[in-house]
Amino acid sequence: KSLRGPRGGMIFYRTNDEKHGDLGKAINMAVFPGLQGGPHNHTIGGLAVALKAAQTPEFVAYQKQVVANCAAMAAKLQEEGIELVSGGTDNHLVLADLRPLGVDGARAEFILDLASITLNKNSVPGDKSAIVPGGIRIGTPALTTRGMDEADFEKVAEFIARGVRIAVDAKAKAGEGVKLKAFKQFVLDAGMPEIAQLKEEVEAWAVTFPMPGVSA
């Protein structure tokens, strides 16, 4: 994602390594015909373009902004009362632990998705279930590409914090011990106006940032 290229992976290896020999042939054979039915030339071409772009000063500036934006978002989330695993971030990702607030990542993810905020539920230390984990993770590359800076990511953090608080409230209204599936149905049936209000604000604000490659 931070490379801003197509979906796919790259394997880097040393050639003629004294300890392991030439790994290239073994790796190439493992990929094709071992895993792939044929070379995915569209992906290979896309990765080549992305790697070329990664050599430019503009890409370096973009990556620095990604990290700066993430730090700003992390600080604002903490100010909003959301705990972060490791106490902060020094890269492009924030991992928030929602358990102290009394809600899990799966419920928060669902509420935020209804409000047009896309992020992922994520396991945090001490979790017992990956289906209903205690945290959420948020990355900054995509919105940085749309031109957002530190002040904008503070606004993003405010939106996320509002969504999390709505999730906390919805969980309490749904009742203790209600399973995730029933919780989702409760929220949909209840038609919570605060979700609709948040969604309206998020979408109105987001459209002010152009999306590269997509016409208005």
ABEGO torsion letter per residue (X at the ends): XAAGBBBEBBBBBBBGBAAAEBAAAAAAAAAOAAABABBBAAAAAAAAAAAAAAABAAAAAAAAAAAAAAAAAAAAAAAAGBBBBGGEBABABBBBBAAAAGBBAAAAAAAAAAAGBBBBBBBBBGBABAABBABBBBBAAAAAAAGBBAAAAAAAAAAAAAAAAAAAAAAAAAEBGBBAAAAAAAAAAAGBAAAAAAAAAAAAAAAABBBBGBBX
